[in-house]
């Protein structure tokens, strides 16, 4: 164990050292409690440690995707891009761990395989695969919803002579794909992010899709210093506004119904959000976009038209068009050149 807690009885045991686990350590330590976390990876970061596939980046704006418990931390960290890459988010997580001495309370390379509650003693016994145990009054499961990937049991995969990779367990040293024929299974967020990057490197890319998903352009760019200064001037007020917003992000939502506007006005409103980029615009541009099925469909139809305009081949465009669910009833994906990638000769 890195900083051993094995065999001890402590106040709180934490499973995971991603963003939730790190904050739990910080918060409980500030309350004077003795805590210890167990992390399966070799460092902090959680999903941002594991998911280092090509094109991996945050789909929440960087200035919103950070801790707000310490104004000094807010002042000293400066994000470089509107939507930070996986390496930058991981650097931020490591910076937080260093700044607050969180690693002193974490055992790395320790996968928890058992948490048992003792009703008589009112204690949890937390055990790892390698045999360490700790007893605690409180248990915080900070393993998140992305800690156990789904690996499909595909007939014949064991006979495949090539290399099989998973975005969730992408090698940290990277993978050389130049000159390779690559197949990507799935067009969820990781597929949508990685496909354009892989296509630029691989000799040929084949995409296997079951279900098309809504994805909007990120319109990523360097963080605007003036906008950053505006946010930092009242960051806590900015956060309060976010927490009161149904999309958990600050966006300008019109108070009227989509049908209070003409077709041309509605189209202009959607186009403005498309050009601005980000996931929170088009699905919530009108007050009833998420409550009125007809209004929701107007937003979906705008995205459908965009797909047909970008993708040259009509059959491919239709395959990429999500028609089986209303827009924003699944998490919206963000992309950079995703649809345009299917116009490449090697895809």
N, C-alpha and C positions, 0 to 999 in steps of 0.2 A: 504494500500500500504506500502511496506517496506520503501523505500525512496521516499516519495510521489512527484509526478510531476503532479498530477491530476489538471486540470483546467489551467495549465500554457501554455504559448507559448514558445517553445524552438527551437533550431536550427535543431535537428534531432531526430526522433523517430525510434527506432529499434525494430523489431519483432523477438524475439528469442535471447537466451543467450547461444547458442552453440559456436563452435569455430569461426564461422563467426561473430556472434553477439558480442562476447567478443572482437575480434580484432577491430570491428567497433567502439566499445566504446573507446578502447585504442587509436586508430588512430585519431578519431575525437576530443577526449579530448586533445590530444597532439597538435591539431591545434587551441585550444582555444574555441572550440564550446561547447555549452550546449546540452547534449544528455541524452536520457533516453530510456531504453529497457524494454520490457514486455516479461516475460517468463512464459509459462504455467506450467512448473515443479516447484518444490520447491527449486531448486538450479541450478547452471550452469552445462554445459556439453552437452546440446542438446541430440542428439541421444545416447550419451554415458551415459546419466542419465536414459533414458527410456529403452534401450535395455540391460537389465541385466540378460538375459536368460542364462541357463547353456552352457558353452563353448564359450560365446561371447568374441571375441577378434578382434583386428585390423588386417586387411589383408595387410596393408602397413607397411614396416619396421619401427620400432619405431624411429630410428634415423632420418627418413625422415618425420615422422608424428608428427611434432611439429612446434611451431612458430619460425621464424627466425628474428624477428624485434629487438631483444635485445640480444647481445652476452652474457651479464651477465646471462640471463635466460638459454641460451644454456649451459653455463658453470656449473650452479648450479644443473641442473636436470639430473639425471642419470637413464636411463631406465634399467629394470632388464632383459627383454627378447627381443629377436629379433622381435617378434610380440606380442605386449603388450595385456594383458587381459583387459576386460572392466573395472574392478575396478581400474587398474593402470592408464588407460587413464582418467578415471573420477578424480582420485587423482591429475593428472597433471592439468586438467581443473580447479579444485578447487584451486590448488597452484597458477596458473596464476591469478585467480580472487582475491585471497588474496594479492598477491604480488603487484598488480597494483590498488588495491582498487576499483575493478570494480563493486562489489555488491552495492556500494553507488549510482550507477546509474541504478539499475535494480529493477523492481517490479516483485516478484515471485508469483506463483500461480495466474497468470493473463493471461488468454487466450484472445488474440485479436480477435474480431469478426466483426470489421468494420474499414475500412480505406477509407475516403472520401476526394476527392480533391476539394477545393474551387477555381474555376477559377478566381473569382474576387479578392480574397485576396491572392491568390498564397500560400495557406497553406493546409496542410493535417490535418484532424481531425481523430485521432486514438482512438478507443473506445474498452474497454474490456467487457467481459461477465458480470462482476460484477458492471459495470457502471462507471469506471474511464475513463476519457478522457484527451487527451493532444493534443495540436496543434503544428505543426512543419513545418518548411520550407522544410525539406527533410525527406523522408521515406526510410528506408532500411529494406527490407524483408529478414531477415536472418533465416527464418524458415526451409530452406533446403528442400531436396527432400524426406526425410524419416519421415516427421512430421505427416503424415496422413496415417496410415496403412490401407490396404485393408482387410476387414473382410468379408469373403464370406458368402452369405446368403444361408446356406445349409438347405434343407428340413429336418425337424425333429430335428434340433439342439436344439430347445426349449424344446423338450421332453427328451433330454439326461439327465440321472440322475447323471452323474459324473460331474467333474469340468472341465470347459472350460478355457483354458489359451491361451494368445497370447504372442509371443516372444517380441513384441514391448511394451507390458505393463506387463511384468513379475513382480511379487511381489518382492519388494526389500528385504523382509525378507526371500526369498527363498521358495521353495516348496518341501515337502517331497514326493518323488516318490518311495521309497523303497517298494517293495511288490505290486506295482500298475501295472495294465495293461494300457499302454499308447499308444495313436495313435498320430503320427505327420503327419500333412498335409503340403506337400510342401517340395521340395528339392532345394530351393534357398540357399542363403548364410546362413541365420539363421538356416534353417533345417540342412544343411550340417555341421554346427558347433555344433549344439545341439544334433543331433542324437547319435554320439558316446558317449557323456557324459550321456545322458538319458539312453542309452542301458546298461551302466555299473551299473546303480542304479535300474532301473525298473525290475519288475518280467518278463514282456513281452512287447515288443515294436513292433507295426505295423506301417509301413511307407506307406503313401498314396501319390503317385506321379502322376502328370500330365505330366510334361516335365523333362527329365533328363538334367542336366547341367554339363559343364566341371568344374572339380575341380582338383587342383594339390596339392601335399603334401607341407605343410608349412615348414617342417623340422625346427620346432621351437627349440630354444636353448637359453641359457643365452647370453646376449650381450658380445661379445669378447672385453675385455679391450683394446687390441692392435688396433682392428678395430675402436673402439670408439675414441681412441686418434688420429688415422689417420684422421677420419672425422672431429673431433673438431679442428684439426690444421688448416684446411681451410674450415670451414663449409659453408661460403658464396660462395666459389668457387664450393663446392659440390652442393649447391642449384642451382647455375647458370647452372651447367651441367644437373641437373634434368630437369630444365625448357626448355632446348634445346632438350630433348629426347622425341620421339614420345609417349613413354609409361609413361612419367613423373616419371621416375625412372632410376637410373644409372645401366645399364646392358651392358654386352659385347655382341654386335650384330655383327655377321660376315658380311662382306661386300659383300659376294658372294651369288648367288642363291642357294637354296637347291639342285638344280640339277647340280651344279658344283662339287658335291661330290658323292662318291660311296654310295651304300646303307649302307654299314658297317660304313662309316665315318659319314653319316647322323644319323644313329642310335646311334653312340657314342656321337655325339653332343647333341642329345635329352636326352640321358641317364645322361650325366653330369649335365644338367639343372634340370632333375628330382631329382637327388641326392642332388643338392644344395638347392632345394626348392624355394618357392616363385612364384608369379603369372607372373612375367615379363620375365621368361626364355624361355620356350618352344615356346610360340606363336611368339616370335620375334628373335629366335636364328639365323635365316637367313634373309638376306636383303629383300627378297620378300615374307616372310611368311604371310604378311598382304595385299599383292597386287596381288599375283599370286594364283588363286584358287587351282591349282595343288600343289603348295608348301604348302599352308595352309592345304590341305588334308593330306599331309605327316605328318605334326605335329599332326593332329587329329588322324590319324591312329596309331601313337605311343601311344597316350593316350588310345585309344581303346584297344590296345594290353595289356597295363598295367592293365586295368580294368579286362580283361579276365584272366590275370595271378593271380590277387589278389583275386577275388571273386570266390569261389569254385563252386557254382551252375551256370551252363551256362545260364539258363533262367533268373536268377536274374542279372547276369552280363550284359546280353543284355538289360534288362530293365533299367539298370543304365548307359547305353552307349548313349551319346548324338549324334544323327546322323541327327538331323533336322536343324542344323545351323553350319556354319564354326566356328572353334575355334577362340575365342577372338572377335567374333562379338557381344557377350554378355559379360558382366563383368565376368572375371575368378574368381571362388571361390578358397579359400584355405582351407585345412582340415588337421586334424590329425586323422588318422586311420578310415576315413569315409568308404572307400570300404571294409576294413577288418571287420568292424562292422557287415556287412551282412553275415559273416560266423558264427556269434554267434548263439547258439541254441535258445536264447530267442528273436531273431529278425526275 
